[in-house]
């Protein structure tokens, strides 16, 4: 199921890029989801360095439903729904 999600990147507990809304269309049922999420995390780390001049040392990625604002994926914890 493809869903619009908001990408939130954390360095430990601190959310980086919190001033930006980064949206993607993601297929939560895809077997390639972990690889895609790893790519999104890499993009987020690059954006944090480029836009905020902030290094991310302990990265974590959360995907939140753009419509209901419910967390649907945590890079460390897997699928929430």
N, CA and C atoms as an extended XYZ file, in Angstrom:
243
Properties=species:S:1:pos:R:3:atomname:S:1:resname:S:1:resid:I:1 pbc="F F F"
N         0.841       -1.176        0.000 N   UNK     1
C         0.000        0.000        0.000 CA  UNK     1
C         0.891        1.246        0.000 C   UNK     1
N         0.760        2.046       -1.037 N   UNK     2
C         1.530        3.295       -1.110 CA  UNK     2
C         0.865        4.337       -0.222 C   UNK     2
N         1.709        5.053        0.486 N   UNK     3
C         1.204        6.042        1.436 CA  UNK     3
C         2.143        7.244        1.449 C   UNK     3
N         1.576        8.418        1.572 N   UNK     4
C         2.386        9.622        1.750 CA  UNK     4
C         2.861        9.651        3.196 C   UNK     4
N         4.161        9.772        3.371 N   UNK     5
C         4.729        9.778        4.719 CA  UNK     5
C         5.625       10.996        4.902 C   UNK     5
N         5.714       11.426        6.139 N   UNK     6
C         6.632       12.499        6.521 CA  UNK     6
C         7.862       11.841        7.131 C   UNK     6
N         9.018       12.260        6.684 N   UNK     7
C        10.276       11.709        7.163 CA  UNK     7
C        10.789       12.577        8.309 C   UNK     7
N        11.092       11.944        9.439 N   UNK     8
C        11.663       12.659       10.583 CA  UNK     8
C        12.987       11.990       10.935 C   UNK     8
N        14.055       12.775       11.009 N   UNK     9
C        15.394       12.264       11.258 CA  UNK     9
C        15.840       12.709       12.643 C   UNK     9
N        16.430       11.781       13.364 N   UNK    10
C        16.894       12.065       14.727 CA  UNK    10
C        18.384       11.765       14.851 C   UNK    10
N        19.045       12.531       15.682 N   UNK    11
C        20.405       12.250       16.124 CA  UNK    11
C        20.270       11.922       17.597 C   UNK    11
N        20.179       10.636       17.894 N   UNK    12
C        19.835       10.227       19.256 CA  UNK    12
C        18.383       10.591       19.510 C   UNK    12
N        18.126       11.435       20.488 N   UNK    13
C        16.767       11.882       20.805 CA  UNK    13
C        16.424       13.222       20.154 C   UNK    13
N        17.433       13.909       19.639 N   UNK    14
C        17.262       15.247       19.053 CA  UNK    14
C        16.811       15.134       17.601 C   UNK    14
N        15.671       15.756       17.259 N   UNK    15
C        15.204       15.745       15.874 CA  UNK    15
C        15.931       16.826       15.082 C   UNK    15
N        16.566       16.408       13.996 N   UNK    16
C        17.205       17.357       13.089 CA  UNK    16
C        16.217       17.663       11.967 C   UNK    16
N        16.398       18.776       11.321 N   UNK    17
C        15.511       19.219       10.237 CA  UNK    17
C        14.065       19.369       10.699 C   UNK    17
N        13.855       19.699       11.974 N   UNK    18
C        12.492       19.813       12.498 CA  UNK    18
C        11.724       20.992       11.890 C   UNK    18
N        12.426       21.916       11.261 N   UNK    19
C        11.765       23.067       10.634 CA  UNK    19
C        11.263       22.754        9.228 C   UNK    19
N        11.577       21.558        8.737 N   UNK    20
C        11.214       21.183        7.367 CA  UNK    20
C        10.239       20.011        7.386 C   UNK    20
N         9.318       19.999        6.413 N   UNK    21
C         8.437       18.852        6.207 CA  UNK    21
C         8.928       18.137        4.958 C   UNK    21
N         9.486       16.954        5.140 N   UNK    22
C        10.001       16.172        4.023 CA  UNK    22
C         9.042       15.015        3.795 C   UNK    22
N         8.367       15.032        2.642 N   UNK    23
C         7.345       14.031        2.335 CA  UNK    23
C         7.821       13.113        1.220 C   UNK    23
N         7.425       11.844        1.324 N   UNK    24
C         7.728       10.837        0.305 CA  UNK    24
C         6.520        9.937        0.147 C   UNK    24
N         6.414        9.305       -1.028 N   UNK    25
C         5.439        8.234       -1.249 CA  UNK    25
C         6.177        6.914       -1.017 C   UNK    25
N         5.643        6.090       -0.117 N   UNK    26
C         6.318        4.852        0.284 CA  UNK    26
C         5.338        3.693        0.206 C   UNK    26
N         5.801        2.549       -0.305 N   UNK    27
C         5.016        1.317       -0.308 CA  UNK    27
C         5.402        0.528        0.935 C   UNK    27
N         4.546        0.548        1.949 N   UNK    28
C         4.853       -0.104        3.220 CA  UNK    28
C         4.849       -1.625        3.138 C   UNK    28
N         4.277       -2.185        2.071 N   UNK    29
C         4.233       -3.633        1.904 CA  UNK    29
C         5.378       -4.167        1.056 C   UNK    29
N         6.213       -3.309        0.560 N   UNK    30
C         7.293       -3.723       -0.336 CA  UNK    30
C         8.379       -4.479        0.431 C   UNK    30
N         8.890       -5.576       -0.141 N   UNK    31
C        10.002       -6.266        0.500 CA  UNK    31
C        11.292       -5.437        0.466 C   UNK    31
N        11.337       -4.426       -0.381 N   UNK    32
C        12.511       -3.564       -0.475 CA  UNK    32
C        12.445       -2.378        0.490 C   UNK    32
N        11.446       -2.342        1.359 N   UNK    33
C        11.275       -1.205        2.272 CA  UNK    33
C        12.519       -0.923        3.122 C   UNK    33
N        13.166       -1.926        3.729 N   UNK    34
C        14.360       -1.614        4.528 CA  UNK    34
C        15.476       -0.940        3.724 C   UNK    34
N        15.659       -1.364        2.467 N   UNK    35
C        16.687       -0.734        1.631 CA  UNK    35
C        16.297        0.696        1.274 C   UNK    35
N        15.022        0.902        0.977 N   UNK    36
C        14.556        2.238        0.648 CA  UNK    36
C        14.693        3.170        1.858 C   UNK    36
N        14.364        2.663        3.035 N   UNK    37
C        14.470        3.470        4.251 CA  UNK    37
C        15.929        3.832        4.520 C   UNK    37
N        16.840        2.908        4.274 N   UNK    38
C        18.266        3.209        4.444 CA  UNK    38
C        18.687        4.328        3.500 C   UNK    38
N        18.167        4.323        2.274 N   UNK    39
C        18.464        5.403        1.332 CA  UNK    39
C        17.877        6.732        1.769 C   UNK    39
N        16.643        6.695        2.299 N   UNK    40
C        16.023        7.925        2.804 CA  UNK    40
C        16.814        8.492        3.975 C   UNK    40
N        17.303        7.614        4.836 N   UNK    41
C        18.097        8.065        5.982 CA  UNK    41
C        19.390        8.724        5.499 C   UNK    41
N        20.034        8.129        4.505 N   UNK    42
C        21.260        8.723        3.949 CA  UNK    42
C        20.970       10.105        3.371 C   UNK    42
N        19.845       10.241        2.659 N   UNK    43
C        19.462       11.553        2.123 CA  UNK    43
C        19.224       12.555        3.243 C   UNK    43
N        18.567       12.110        4.304 N   UNK    44
C        18.295       12.997        5.429 CA  UNK    44
C        19.561       13.475        6.116 C   UNK    44
N        20.530       12.587        6.238 N   UNK    45
C        21.807       12.957        6.853 CA  UNK    45
C        22.507       14.012        5.996 C   UNK    45
N        22.479       13.824        4.677 N   UNK    46
C        23.079       14.806        3.771 CA  UNK    46
C        22.350       16.147        3.845 C   UNK    46
N        21.014       16.107        3.915 N   UNK    47
C        20.237       17.346        4.028 CA  UNK    47
C        20.556       18.079        5.327 C   UNK    47
N        20.681       17.345        6.414 N   UNK    48
C        20.995       17.972        7.703 CA  UNK    48
C        22.328       18.698        7.638 C   UNK    48
N        23.293       18.085        6.983 N   UNK    49
C        24.602       18.721        6.857 CA  UNK    49
C        24.531       19.932        5.929 C   UNK    49
N        23.798       19.810        4.825 N   UNK    50
C        23.722       20.901        3.854 CA  UNK    50
C        22.867       22.074        4.342 C   UNK    50
N        21.701       21.777        4.930 N   UNK    51
C        20.759       22.841        5.298 CA  UNK    51
C        21.009       23.421        6.683 C   UNK    51
N        21.452       22.591        7.604 N   UNK    52
C        21.591       23.038        8.993 CA  UNK    52
C        23.035       23.015        9.484 C   UNK    52
N        23.954       22.552        8.633 N   UNK    53
C        25.359       22.386        9.026 CA  UNK    53
C        25.464       21.548       10.298 C   UNK    53
N        24.662       20.486       10.359 N   UNK    54
C        24.573       19.657       11.551 CA  UNK    54
C        24.960       18.212       11.207 C   UNK    54
N        25.975       17.712       11.881 N   UNK    55
C        26.383       16.318       11.702 CA  UNK    55
C        25.458       15.419       12.502 C   UNK    55
N        25.093       14.290       11.917 N   UNK    56
C        24.243       13.317       12.595 CA  UNK    56
C        25.125       12.120       12.929 C   UNK    56
N        25.393       11.927       14.215 N   UNK    57
C        26.312       10.856       14.640 CA  UNK    57
C        25.589        9.555       14.983 C   UNK    57
N        24.395        9.643       15.534 N   UNK    58
C        23.615        8.437       15.863 CA  UNK    58
C        22.253        8.551       15.178 C   UNK    58
N        22.215        8.265       13.877 N   UNK    59
C        20.993        8.511       13.097 CA  UNK    59
C        19.879        7.509       13.377 C   UNK    59
N        18.672        8.022       13.315 N   UNK    60
C        17.450        7.214       13.422 CA  UNK    60
C        16.401        7.886       12.560 C   UNK    60
N        15.588        7.075       11.896 N   UNK    61
C        14.570        7.596       10.984 CA  UNK    61
C        13.204        7.100       11.406 C   UNK    61
N        12.253        8.007       11.414 N   UNK    62
C        10.848        7.654       11.628 CA  UNK    62
C        10.055        8.119       10.413 C   UNK    62
N         9.087        7.302        9.993 N   UNK    63
C         8.144        7.685        8.949 CA  UNK    63
C         6.780        7.832        9.587 C   UNK    63
N         6.139        8.967        9.354 N   UNK    64
C         4.822        9.277        9.918 CA  UNK    64
C         3.842        9.457        8.773 C   UNK    64
N         2.641        8.938        8.910 N   UNK    65
C         1.594        9.121        7.911 CA  UNK    65
C         1.340       10.619        7.757 C   UNK    65
N         1.384       11.103        6.518 N   UNK    66
C         1.204       12.538        6.269 CA  UNK    66
C        -0.230       12.991        6.517 C   UNK    66
N        -1.180       12.057        6.477 N   UNK    67
C        -2.588       12.405        6.659 CA  UNK    67
C        -2.993       12.310        8.125 C   UNK    67
N        -2.762       11.149        8.743 N   UNK    68
C        -3.238       10.933       10.116 CA  UNK    68
C        -2.204       11.309       11.178 C   UNK    68
N        -0.969       11.580       10.763 N   UNK    69
C         0.128       11.915       11.674 CA  UNK    69
C         0.377       10.822       12.710 C   UNK    69
N         0.285        9.570       12.277 N   UNK    70
C         0.583        8.408       13.111 CA  UNK    70
C         1.899        7.809       12.628 C   UNK    70
N         2.762        7.418       13.558 N   UNK    71
C         4.035        6.810       13.171 CA  UNK    71
C         3.770        5.447       12.554 C   UNK    71
N         4.311        5.214       11.340 N   UNK    72
C         4.093        3.950       10.653 CA  UNK    72
C         5.364        3.118       10.528 C   UNK    72
N         6.532        3.727       10.715 N   UNK    73
C         7.784        2.969       10.591 CA  UNK    73
C         8.857        3.654       11.408 C   UNK    73
N         9.631        2.857       12.106 N   UNK    74
C        10.786        3.339       12.858 CA  UNK    74
C        11.970        2.530       12.363 C   UNK    74
N        13.012        3.189       11.919 N   UNK    75
C        14.141        2.491       11.305 CA  UNK    75
C        14.752        1.447       12.229 C   UNK    75
N        14.729        1.686       13.513 N   UNK    76
C        15.285        0.716       14.454 CA  UNK    76
C        14.266       -0.336       14.876 C   UNK    76
N        12.971       -0.001       14.811 N   UNK    77
C        11.961       -0.905       15.334 CA  UNK    77
C        11.126       -1.633       14.308 C   UNK    77
N        11.236       -1.272       13.038 N   UNK    78
C        10.442       -1.923       12.007 CA  UNK    78
C         9.056       -1.332       11.905 C   UNK    78
N         8.139       -2.087       11.305 N   UNK    79
C         6.777       -1.587       11.090 CA  UNK    79
C         6.028       -1.413       12.401 C   UNK    79
N         5.298       -0.329       12.523 N   UNK    80
C         4.481       -0.062       13.701 CA  UNK    80
C         3.071       -0.587       13.480 C   UNK    80
N         2.499       -0.389       12.276 N   UNK    81
C         1.121       -0.813       11.994 CA  UNK    81
C         1.041       -2.291       11.721 C   UNK    81
